[in-house]
Structures are given as structure tokens and as C-alpha cells.
Amino acid sequence: MESGDTIYNILLNTDIDSLNELCFLNKTTHQHCQNKHFWIEKFKHDQLPMMHILPKNIKEWINTYIVLKKSQDKMQLLLKVNQIESLMIHDPSPGLIIITLSIEHKELDMILPKKLLNVLPKDMSLVDGMNDYFTYLELQLLKNNDYQLTFFIQPLEEDDRFGYDIILSFKETLDFLTLFYYYDPWLEILDYKSEAFILNLKDNSTPHNLRRTMIYDILKL
């Protein structure tokens, strides 16, 4: 194995904090870190989803990695809580996650899974926004830990709604939520009771919220 390959593999397996220093250690490491293909492989190696618009320099790659990893950790925790709540003996949840959408979500065409985009109406513009529709997403946990993702569309002046659904693996679901939360950290995620499915619950006034807070605390140990 050539020395360049050895250095490349070391960088590939290095944590992001150490990588921030190694990238500027010498000319060889710096050249690797300047190559976008290294970062694409690094994200793949660390099981992080890739954005459509790539960072332009080492600093941007590192910052993007850090923010994306935090988003992934939060969404993975949320999915674990959703699964645990669905398995509770007393008052189990249906395993439903609801994501409200608005016309401000201009990155929808970059976030939604391609196989969902393929089944949506062709005359809808996800880039310009959907001014004539009320839209939201539902993620329904399935028995095999997959998720059914449904994109609901309801015309503003009509009662009927239309749903377009696909099946996602757990990894696909995590990648989707990670990107969504990355692009919109103020994303409104609700549970089946239309209560905020958030990670840092401050309202423990109901048994529902108190139980979820306890689950989060245990998982964080």
C-alpha cells in the first residue's frame, strides 16, 4: 500500500475534531481534504446523508459535517423514542410522526426522497412553493422498523385530501429526517396527539409529556 493511500485511510477513519487539525498538518493531508471526493467518501463512511449543494472549502465541509451529525443524532433519538412509545404496554402510541410543511420550505425538492418526488403530481412546483395547498407529511412506523412516508395535499378551500406514499427503510427515514432538520432546524415535528415531538421538553404537565421526557433521559445516559 502506498503512503498516500495510508494517509487517506487514516483521514477517512479519523473523527471530525481531529480531522480539523490533520487537514492542515502538511501538504499531503491538505490536498486530500481539499478534494470533494474525499469528503463524499467520508460522509458515506460515517453514514451521513449527502446534501445536493456541496461545500466549497475545507472549513465549510467540516462545519457542515458537524451540523449534519448533530441533526442525525437528534433525529435518531427521536425515532428511537417513537419506537419505544409504540411498544409500551400501557397506552402505546401508533408510532406516527407528523411534519407540517409551509411555503417557506424551498428546499423540499432537495430533501424529499426521489421515489416520493416521482409519485407526486407533475404540475406541483416544489421549488416555488404550494400557495394553493395545505401540505404535511406523515411517517408511520411499520412492524419491521421501516416507515411509510405519506405526502398529504389538501386544497385550501376543499375538505378532501390526497395522499401519496412510499415505503422507506429505517436508514432512508433517518437520512430524510436528518437532511430536513439540517435545512430547517425550526422544523415542526408533531406526534399523533398533535403535540410537539421535540427533544428538550420543558412542559411536563401531562403524563404524556412526562413519559416522553423520561424516555429521552434514559436514552441519553
C-alpha positions as CSV (number, residue, x, y, z in Angstrom):
1,M,0.0,0.0,0.0
2,E,1.3,3.4,-0.9
3,S,1.9,6.0,1.7
4,G,-0.7,8.3,0.1
5,D,-3.3,5.5,0.5
6,T,-2.3,5.0,4.1
7,I,-2.8,8.7,4.9
8,Y,-6.1,8.8,3.0
9,N,-7.4,5.8,5.1
10,I,-6.2,7.5,8.3
11,L,-8.1,10.6,7.4
12,L,-11.2,8.6,6.4
13,N,-11.3,6.9,9.8
14,T,-10.5,10.0,11.9
15,D,-13.1,11.8,14.0
16,I,-14.1,15.2,12.8
17,D,-12.4,17.1,15.6
18,S,-9.0,15.5,14.9
19,L,-9.6,15.9,11.2
20,N,-9.9,19.6,11.6
21,E,-6.3,19.6,12.7
22,L,-4.9,16.9,10.4
23,C,-6.3,18.6,7.3
24,F,-3.7,21.3,7.9
25,L,-0.9,19.2,9.2
26,N,1.1,19.0,5.9
27,K,0.8,19.3,2.2
28,T,-0.4,15.7,1.6
29,T,-3.2,15.8,4.2
30,H,-4.3,19.3,3.0
31,Q,-4.5,18.0,-0.6
32,H,-6.7,15.1,0.4
33,C,-9.0,17.5,2.4
34,Q,-9.3,19.9,-0.5
35,N,-10.7,17.1,-2.7
36,K,-14.5,16.9,-2.6
37,H,-14.4,13.2,-3.4
38,F,-12.6,12.6,-0.1
39,W,-15.5,14.3,1.7
40,I,-18.1,12.5,-0.2
41,E,-16.4,9.2,0.8
42,K,-16.0,10.5,4.4
43,F,-19.8,11.2,4.7
44,K,-20.6,7.8,3.2
45,H,-18.1,6.1,5.5
46,D,-19.7,7.8,8.5
47,Q,-23.2,7.1,7.3
48,L,-24.2,10.7,6.8
49,P,-26.5,11.8,4.0
50,M,-25.1,14.0,1.3
51,M,-26.5,17.4,0.5
52,H,-27.4,18.5,-3.0
53,I,-25.3,21.6,-2.8
54,L,-21.7,20.7,-1.7
55,P,-19.5,22.9,0.5
56,K,-16.7,24.8,-1.3
57,N,-13.8,24.5,1.1
58,I,-12.3,22.6,4.0
59,K,-13.9,24.8,6.6
60,E,-17.3,24.5,5.1
61,W,-17.0,20.7,4.8
62,I,-16.1,20.4,8.5
63,N,-18.8,22.8,9.7
64,T,-21.4,21.0,7.5
65,Y,-20.3,17.6,8.9
66,I,-20.6,18.8,12.5
67,V,-24.1,20.3,12.0
68,L,-25.3,17.4,10.0
69,K,-24.0,14.9,12.6
70,K,-25.9,16.8,15.3
71,S,-29.0,16.7,13.2
72,Q,-28.6,13.0,12.7
73,D,-28.1,12.3,16.4
74,K,-31.3,14.3,17.3
75,M,-33.4,12.5,14.6
76,Q,-32.1,9.1,15.5
77,L,-33.1,9.8,19.1
78,L,-36.5,10.9,18.0
79,L,-37.0,7.7,16.0
80,K,-35.9,5.6,19.0
81,V,-38.4,7.3,21.2
82,N,-41.2,6.9,18.7
83,Q,-40.4,3.1,18.5
84,I,-40.3,2.7,22.3
85,E,-43.6,4.6,22.7
86,S,-45.2,2.3,20.2
87,L,-44.1,-0.8,22.2
88,M,-45.4,0.5,25.6
89,I,-47.8,-1.9,27.4
90,H,-49.9,0.9,28.8
91,D,-51.2,3.4,26.3
92,P,-48.9,2.6,23.3
93,S,-48.7,5.2,20.6
94,P,-49.5,4.3,16.9
95,G,-45.9,5.2,16.0
96,L,-46.9,8.2,14.0
97,I,-44.7,11.3,13.3
98,I,-46.2,14.3,11.6
99,I,-44.2,17.1,9.9
100,T,-46.0,20.3,9.0
101,L,-44.9,22.0,5.8
102,S,-45.2,25.6,4.6
103,I,-44.3,27.6,1.5
104,E,-41.1,28.6,3.2
105,H,-39.7,25.1,2.6
106,K,-38.0,26.0,-0.6
107,E,-35.5,23.1,-0.4
108,L,-38.3,20.4,-0.5
109,D,-37.2,19.2,-3.9
110,M,-33.7,18.6,-2.5
111,I,-34.9,17.0,0.8
112,L,-37.8,14.7,-0.2
113,P,-36.8,11.2,-1.3
114,K,-36.6,10.9,-5.1
115,K,-39.1,8.0,-5.1
116,L,-41.6,10.2,-3.4
117,L,-41.0,13.0,-5.9
118,N,-41.6,10.5,-8.7
119,V,-45.2,9.9,-7.5
120,L,-46.2,13.4,-6.7
121,P,-48.4,15.3,-9.2
122,K,-46.2,16.7,-12.1
123,D,-47.9,20.1,-12.1
124,M,-46.8,20.9,-8.5
125,S,-43.8,23.1,-8.2
126,L,-41.9,22.2,-5.0
127,V,-39.4,25.0,-5.6
128,D,-41.8,27.9,-5.9
129,G,-44.0,26.7,-3.0
130,M,-47.5,25.4,-2.9
131,N,-49.6,28.5,-2.3
132,D,-52.9,26.8,-3.1
133,Y,-52.4,23.8,-0.9
134,F,-52.1,22.8,2.7
135,T,-49.4,20.1,2.9
136,Y,-48.0,17.9,5.6
137,L,-46.0,14.6,5.9
138,E,-46.8,11.6,8.0
139,L,-44.3,8.9,8.9
140,Q,-45.9,5.7,10.1
141,L,-43.8,3.2,11.9
142,L,-44.2,-0.3,10.5
143,K,-43.6,-3.7,12.2
144,N,-40.2,-4.3,10.6
145,N,-39.0,-0.8,11.6
146,D,-39.5,0.6,8.2
147,Y,-41.6,3.7,7.7
148,Q,-44.4,4.6,5.4
149,L,-43.9,8.2,4.3
150,T,-47.1,9.9,3.1
151,F,-47.2,13.3,1.5
152,F,-50.7,14.8,2.1
153,I,-52.1,17.6,-0.1
154,Q,-55.3,19.4,0.8
155,P,-56.6,22.3,-1.3
156,L,-57.2,25.3,0.9
157,E,-60.9,25.6,0.1
158,E,-61.7,21.9,0.0
159,D,-62.2,19.2,2.6
160,D,-60.8,16.3,0.6
161,R,-57.1,15.5,0.9
162,F,-54.9,13.4,-1.3
163,G,-52.1,11.2,-0.1
164,Y,-49.0,9.9,-2.0
165,D,-47.0,7.3,-0.1
166,I,-43.8,5.3,-0.3
167,I,-42.0,2.9,2.0
168,L,-38.7,3.8,3.5
169,S,-36.2,1.7,5.3
170,F,-35.1,2.9,8.7
171,K,-31.8,4.3,7.2
172,E,-33.7,6.1,4.5
173,T,-36.0,7.6,7.1
174,L,-33.1,8.7,9.2
175,D,-31.4,10.3,6.2
176,F,-34.5,12.1,5.2
177,L,-35.2,13.5,8.6
178,T,-31.6,14.4,9.1
179,L,-31.5,16.5,5.9
180,F,-34.9,18.0,6.7
181,Y,-33.7,19.1,10.2
182,Y,-30.4,20.3,8.8
183,Y,-32.1,22.6,6.3
184,D,-34.8,23.6,8.8
185,P,-33.8,23.4,12.5
186,W,-37.2,25.0,13.3
187,L,-39.0,22.2,11.7
188,E,-42.3,21.4,13.4
189,I,-42.5,17.7,14.2
190,L,-45.7,16.5,15.9
191,D,-46.9,13.2,17.4
192,Y,-50.2,11.5,17.0
193,K,-51.8,13.8,19.6
194,S,-50.6,16.9,17.6
195,E,-48.2,17.7,20.4
196,A,-44.6,18.8,19.6
197,F,-42.4,15.8,19.2
198,I,-39.4,17.8,20.5
199,L,-36.2,16.7,22.2
200,N,-35.9,19.1,25.0
201,L,-39.3,19.0,26.6
202,K,-39.9,21.7,29.2
203,D,-43.7,21.1,29.7
204,N,-44.1,18.0,32.0
205,S,-47.6,19.0,33.0
206,T,-49.2,16.0,31.3
207,P,-48.4,12.2,31.8
208,H,-47.8,12.0,28.0
209,N,-45.0,14.6,28.1
210,L,-43.6,13.3,31.4
211,R,-43.3,9.8,30.0
212,R,-41.6,11.0,26.8
213,T,-39.1,13.1,28.8
214,M,-38.2,10.1,30.9
215,I,-37.6,8.0,27.8
216,Y,-35.3,10.8,26.3
217,D,-33.4,11.0,29.6
218,I,-32.9,7.2,29.7
219,L,-31.7,7.1,26.1
220,K,-29.2,9.9,26.7
221,L,-27.5,8.0,29.6
